[in-house]
């Protein structure tokens, strides 16, 4: 169901609205809008917006990369001089890098 509202932006006058089924639009050009008059479509075009699944079915490929740092050379998480140091008031260099890369 599509709701079409007609209004005049210059006078802020509302001419009313009409609910139309998409099927009906494909079958006819003119619609009665009650006491307000008729609506006539001069050009009709149905545009389908593809879903994410449609892109995947069409062959879109996605890459996902992840890295885990198992080294101990950067120090312990409780050492303020360590790159791995966890501080609730600020991000360490690894956290900043991850946020910057996305």
Buried (B, 14 or more C-beta within 10 A) or exposed (E): EEEBEBEEEEEEEEEBBBEBEEEEBEEEEEBEBEEEEEBEEEEEEEEEEEEEEEEEEEEEEEEEEEEEEEEEEBBEEEEEEBBBBEEEEEEBEBEEEEEEEE
